[in-house]
Amino acid sequence: MCECDEPATFSISRIDDNLGRKFRGCPNYQDKYKNMIFAWLNPPPPNNHYKETMSKLYCDLENENEVKESQLQMLKLLKVLVIMMFMVLFFVVVFGDVWVLQMKNVVG
């Protein structure tokens, strides 16, 4: 437990110097004015090549997640479009005969 009485949480660093590095700490660890619990769970990156590789992998993963999110939004829109098409089809099938009969009465 920390001074803020919240249990420590597990996180993964997303800053360039420690990208991908695991740590445990207070959920309010970014507040630098408090004395909080914080501990790295694995050693620092061994060299710059490792940091660059981790950064590239992280960026690739973020880009992949953005593409998947975009695809998910497209699927949601497609679902709405299909539902609307079925509603129109239902309306035409159910009420189409009534409309045709009314038009025959008006015309003929």
C-alpha positions as CSV (number, residue, x, y, z in Angstrom):
1,M,0.0,0.0,0.0
2,C,1.0,3.5,-0.7
3,E,0.5,6.8,1.1
4,C,-2.7,7.3,-0.9
5,D,-4.1,4.0,0.4
6,E,-4.4,2.4,-3.0
7,P,-2.9,-1.0,-3.9
8,A,0.0,-1.1,-6.3
9,T,-0.8,-1.9,-9.9
10,F,1.1,-3.6,-12.7
11,S,1.9,-1.6,-15.8
12,I,4.2,-1.5,-18.8
13,S,6.2,1.6,-19.6
14,R,5.3,3.5,-22.8
15,I,8.0,6.1,-22.7
16,D,11.0,5.8,-25.1
17,D,13.7,5.3,-22.5
18,N,12.0,2.4,-20.9
19,L,9.5,1.2,-23.5
20,G,8.1,-2.2,-22.7
21,R,9.6,-2.3,-19.3
22,K,7.3,-3.7,-16.6
23,F,6.8,-2.0,-13.3
24,R,4.6,-2.1,-10.2
25,G,3.6,1.0,-8.4
26,C,1.0,3.3,-7.0
27,P,-1.8,4.1,-9.6
28,N,-1.0,7.7,-9.0
29,Y,2.7,7.3,-9.8
30,Q,2.8,10.2,-12.2
31,D,2.1,12.7,-9.3
32,K,5.7,13.6,-8.5
33,Y,4.8,15.5,-5.4
34,K,3.9,12.5,-3.4
35,N,6.0,9.8,-1.8
36,M,4.7,6.7,-3.6
37,I,5.6,3.1,-4.1
38,F,7.3,2.3,-7.4
39,A,9.6,-0.6,-8.6
40,W,10.8,-1.8,-11.9
41,L,10.1,-5.6,-12.4
42,N,12.8,-6.2,-15.0
43,P,16.2,-4.7,-15.8
44,P,16.7,-1.6,-18.0
45,P,17.1,-2.1,-21.7
46,P,20.6,-3.4,-22.4
47,N,21.5,-1.1,-25.4
48,N,20.1,1.4,-27.9
49,H,19.5,-1.3,-30.5
50,Y,17.1,-2.9,-28.1
51,K,15.3,0.4,-27.3
52,E,15.0,1.1,-31.1
53,T,13.6,-2.4,-31.7
54,M,11.1,-2.1,-28.9
55,S,10.0,1.3,-30.1
56,K,9.5,0.0,-33.7
57,L,7.5,-3.0,-32.4
58,Y,5.4,-0.7,-30.2
59,C,4.7,1.6,-33.1
60,D,3.8,-1.3,-35.4
61,L,1.5,-2.6,-32.7
62,E,-0.2,0.8,-32.3
63,N,-0.6,1.0,-36.1
64,E,-2.1,-2.4,-36.2
65,N,-4.5,-1.6,-33.4
66,E,-5.6,1.6,-35.3
67,V,-6.3,-0.5,-38.5
68,K,-8.3,-3.0,-36.5
69,E,-10.3,-0.2,-34.8
70,S,-11.0,1.3,-38.3
71,Q,-12.1,-2.1,-39.6
72,L,-14.4,-2.6,-36.5
73,Q,-16.0,0.8,-37.2
74,M,-16.6,-0.2,-40.8
75,L,-18.2,-3.4,-39.7
76,K,-20.5,-1.6,-37.4
77,L,-21.6,0.8,-40.2
78,L,-22.1,-2.2,-42.5
79,K,-24.3,-3.8,-39.9
80,V,-26.5,-0.7,-39.7
81,L,-26.7,-0.5,-43.5
82,V,-27.8,-4.2,-43.7
83,I,-30.4,-3.7,-41.0
84,M,-31.8,-0.6,-42.9
85,M,-31.9,-2.6,-46.1
86,F,-33.9,-5.4,-44.4
87,M,-36.3,-2.8,-43.0
88,V,-36.9,-1.3,-46.5
89,L,-37.3,-4.8,-47.9
90,F,-39.8,-5.7,-45.2
91,F,-41.7,-2.4,-45.8
92,V,-41.9,-3.1,-49.6
93,V,-43.0,-6.7,-49.1
94,V,-45.6,-5.9,-46.4
95,F,-46.9,-2.6,-47.6
96,G,-46.1,-2.8,-51.3
97,D,-49.3,-4.6,-52.3
98,V,-51.4,-2.0,-50.4
99,W,-49.6,0.8,-52.2
100,V,-50.0,-0.8,-55.6
101,L,-53.8,-1.4,-54.9
102,Q,-54.2,2.3,-53.9
103,M,-52.4,3.5,-57.0
104,K,-54.7,1.3,-59.2
105,N,-57.7,2.8,-57.5
106,V,-56.4,6.4,-58.1
107,V,-55.4,5.7,-61.7
108,G,-58.2,3.5,-62.8
